[in-house]
């Protein structure tokens, strides 16, 4: 049996949720799965997906309410460089302490080791510029590909760039590149009805992403939908605060919903409004649900995904600045994703099973 260390990036809950499908596969096969993540995210990992949870703190990245994320990351690049070397030291310590055979990083740049087979999960091999029709930003794309090349394998949660588009092509894909299909933890759980759930039809509103834009969107939508005839159920991503439920005339607001509750919410909804985060999109594809996407302002990746998936007819989208003018009719509900998921699940099982074989071969050589 192998000891497997999984380290998700903590810039958003999506990285921590999507790796749970990977963790569950190895855990069910009897391997020891160790989750190293920000303490705020460790609670989301249950005993059904891992054997041990280890706090793995990182420097806090700040977000702006007016600067594009593209520029803001450049301004904070010295902090990211410091975090890279801190992660290298911490991962080296954990690999030795827990006798780790495999390290899996979800976009956490420095979470690799030369003493273990290292895997990098990303859906963004190309970093897009907000200018000139979402063309790749050469410097940032080059830096990210150099980081990815440090790992033994690169896993992309997609098939033939169906969901990620130009984020994972072209620019010459790195060697040891594997597609593993859409990742989501929601299908690992049976749906459960949340407490104080409203009766009848409703629109589900997922409020996620970094502050301050998360709270800004929530406030805009609350003002937009209050006192309407339709019922709205808001699900926040406030994992650090109190788990509370607030009720208005036609709105039920949960500060946080567990995965079984979230699955119940989405499956029964008559429409969904959410951010255009890649992990959220994969959750919806897994459930066969479409949505109205509201990309986070300044996040070029989300703006591109909303545009790209809208052109493919899978989702619709609206800019946050235009929500006040929005007067939607029936929201899109269903996606036909059967063949995509079938192919993705096959590649997922093959890639993870083969990783164990490659790791065993490396161990014998050592």
Steps between C-alpha positions, in 0.01 A plus 500: 500500500615855423511814714352784297531870594242735341554877520229731356555871445307715746407795277146369489291210624482348150852356512424324829167361381602362162800301629263306724406277207870414461542445874190279518629275218829428679341477845242244379784292354658473845781752464589750772384844383642803681337837438723804556294818470411828660332434839184672376463241223588185693147466643365434151699174479313216670625162614362346179769670289812513717688339790680805641462879482800731546484883523695654211476876532595747230546873462167676457448636149301822499244588234395841378149633441613700196835368364489206255630178654757478219670821621448427868684166476793673329518750786508214751751285308772547768263344756429211265873437457546491878205260532651272234817443702311469831284227344808318369642480852170397661424231241852358531442469875160330455635258237766381744275498807216301340715295259302640205509319165284741297447877532198652322475879477191683379660823376717534812823594323762371746327178606731250331790279603788322327461217754143416388309490172349846470179593318373849413126553442404811302243616247699809406820417314454832325452819702278729295536874465186717536608682185483412131229237506634288788839428346756320718717719722846381387697566820247357746428202272873426472551521877202272568619242247849503655343428839283221353805344330658441843242226563510145366144525367249773413131415534233713333142458626339503157472299176621649168476852650118481482450708816833682529541614139822689433595485870653158426605548137694545276860628566636146499365290783758400758633146502340247735162669449183308596132596472289359784151639432288734711567478875226556757442386855121540480437158345690339788207584728131414502278811493359615834237767558644808675332628818217754467471431128223690314212318335425519128714605203805720553809644334835394656760776542857392580704781654868404489845634424740745665406806700405777456327399174314211665316732739448762229321248276289370789382851587417582136294182456320535833384849404412381149286204605337614825121517497469316167249220452769239434672319785881530522737287708845652554791272596808686620854373532571642843699209641676716760191658657186385676275252319176696508171514310320829430149530358341785312162508326607303194868434576670237716867574563741232623846628593636153416364168374666160531557292181189277552287812559653678199426204276137495617475875438634481145321186387156629602544858376308648205806709409845589633694826525868477593855614437693369200767325709631185334428277801139624512463433127629144548249446785216607271622284210516202736136560598388573144387852593543822305510846661517875460868585559613828658881516463697671777601848373870515419544120491589448136474121532135521611413765242646282226325183623163677512553626144635169366236274658228745398611476138483119526141529624570326831441800729379858481679793665466860612755752626471596866465867399192412292308293757283794602368510144447124487145382455548127434234272370523130580862415584675212318468175692649189340819394325553186292838387636470120496770414244738766635473365855530139384827569316629715788428233761686243292808721469477591869515135609776415253720797593472452875554125477804547277640759741514233769688268262747774402553586865567135585756477220676811628505357853665179380769698314576699815 
